[in-house]
C-alpha cells in the first residue's frame, strides 16, 4: 500500500464517524418525524461525541426547567447503561436522542419537571438494554406517560422501581394489556416465596396500581380496593404458609379454622399506600391439635409467625406487611388469637368480666373476614351483623363519638388529615354511629365502605342531601389527599407539611401558582373549607 498506516487509520475513523452520524439520524428521525427545528438541536446535541453541557442546559432552560444544568445531567444520565458490555455501542444514546423531544414534553407537563426528570432517571438507571427500553417508550407513548406520572408523583415509588428492575417487563406487559394482578394470584405467588421474591411480588403489584393512579386514570375507590387486595393476598399467603408449618410441628391442625377479621380501612377496602392492616384473629372451634396442643396456643403460634414473616421481610421500603392487632378484645395484653365464641360473648356483653363498650363496636363496624374457609367466613360475617346493630342507643353512640373526637383533636397535630378537627375520622365515626344506631331495622346500612355508607344514609333519610353532597365531597377530597401524601412520604401518619414543604403535595393534587398565591396556599384554603364543613356536620349531628 502507498498510504501510510496512520493516514489509513485516520481515513477509517473519518468514514466511521460519517457512517455513525448517518446511522444515528436514520435511527432517531422516525421517532420525531414532525419535530420542530429546536428539537433537532436537542437530538443532535445528545448524539455529539462530546456534548456541550452549557448548550444542553440552554436548550432545557427554554423548556421550563428551573435548574437546567442539573436537568441536562439527568437527561444524559438516562443514556448510561448499567452494564459495561452494553456501554460502548452507544445505541442507548442514539435511541434516547430520538425519544428526547417526547420525553421532555411528557416531563414538562408536570408542574415540577426538574424533580420529575430526576426521579425518572433514578427509576430507569438499573435497567439493562436501555436502547430496547427507549425504543419501547417511543413506540408506546402511553407507557412514557405512565412512567412520567410515577416520577412526578412519588420519589419513593420511583426508587421502588430502581430497586426491583426485574419486575419492569411484567409491569409493562400488564399495563399495556390491561391485565391486573388479582388477590388470588398474589396469594399463590407469595406462598412459600423467598424474602427477595416477596419484595418483588409486592413491588410488581404496587407499581401496577400506582402508575395509573398517579396518572389520573384510576378512580379513588378502585385504587383503594386494589391496595386492599394486595394486602389480603399477602396475608392469606402468610397465614396459609405458617399454618402448614405449625401443623407439621404438632402432628396436624386443631378442628376448625383461623379467621382474620379486617377492621378499619382494610375492612372497608379503603386502603392507602403505606397503610397498616388492623386485624382481629379468631378461631372457630375449641378442640386440640393431634398432639394435645390447645387451640389458643396453636393458633396463637400461627399468628405470631405471620406477624414475624411480615416484619422479617422489612427493607428500606418498610415491612412487607404491617399488621396491627391492638383493636382485639382485651387490647395488647390479650392473646393474639381468641375463640370466636368468647369474642362474640364479649361484644354481646354475655361473657365474664367487662363487655364491649360503644367505641369498640364502632371500631368493629368495618369488620370483614379475609382469611379462613368460605363457609366459616360467611357464618362469621352473618354473626358479626348480630353483634353490631341494635345494641347501643343513638344517645350513647352520639356521646361516644363526641368524646372520642374531643380526645383525638386534643392529641392530634392540627395538620393531621385524619385526626385533626374535621379530619377523616370525623366522617368515619359519625357514619358508623348512625349505622349502628339504625342498622337493626335498616339492612341497607350494613356497609363497611364509607362512601357506600354515605349513599345509604342519604337513601334512608338519615343524611340530608345538603350534608350528603358536602360530606361525600370532603370524604373523597381527604382520601385523595392522604393517598397523594402517602405516595410522597410513605409514612402512615397523614400530616400535611407546613409552609413551602407542602408544595410537592399541592402540585401532586393538581394545584398551580395562580395570581398572587402559590399552589400550596390554594391547597390549604380548599382543605380548610372541606374540614370546616365536616366539623360543622359533626356539631349538628351530636346536637340531635
Buried (B, 14 or more C-beta within 10 A) or exposed (E): EEEEEEEEEEEEEEEEEEEBBEEBBEBBBEBBEEBEEEBBBBBBBBBBEEBEBEBBBBBBBEBBBEBBBBBBBBBBBBBBBBEEEBBEEBBBBBBBBBBBBBBBBBBBEBBBBBBBBBBBBBBBBBBBBBBBBBBBBBEBEEBBBBBBBBBBBBBBBBBBBBBBBBBBEBBBEBBEEEEBBBBEBBBBBBBEBEEEEBBBBBBBBBBBBBBBBBBEBBEBBBBBBBBBBBBBBBBBBBBBBBBEEBBEEBEEBBEBBBBBBBBBBBBBBBBBBBBBBBBBBBBBEBEBBEEEBEBBBBBBBBBBBBBEBBBEBBEEBBBBBBBBBEBBBEEEEBBBBBBBBBBBBBBEEEBEEEBBEBBBBBBBBBBBBBBBBEEBBEBBBEBBBEBBBBBBEEEBBBBBBBEBBEEBBEEBEEBBBBBBBBBBBBBBBBBBBBBBBBBBEBEBBBBBBBBBBBBBBBEBEBBBEEBBBBBBEBBBBBBBBBBBBBBBBBEBBBBBBEEEEBBBBBBBBEBEBEEEEBBBBBBBEBBEEBBEBBBEBBEEBBEE
